[in-house]
């Protein structure tokens, strides 16, 4: 059933089904991906590492805390101030 979907897309589906309030520990998520894909695994640690790397490189995923992953859509983007705007404000205050 999941043969034609990538591991990363399957991980996305699993997290989507879990819902916003349910980030999943990375090993549990990856083991579920392996199980659903019926993937033959010679070395579990290598398989986990490979899929973890793919998830980590995909911008749809967000590391939440303590090895848990969620979807980036669930969390507001971090606001980043540019260095030049904060420098300009500081310079204006001292003038």
Secondary structure, DSSP 8 states (H G I E B T S, - for coil): --TTS-HHHHHHHHHHHH-TT--EEHHHHHHHHHHHHT---S-HHHHHHHHHHHHHH-TTEEEEETTEEEEGGGS-------HHHHHHHHHHHH-
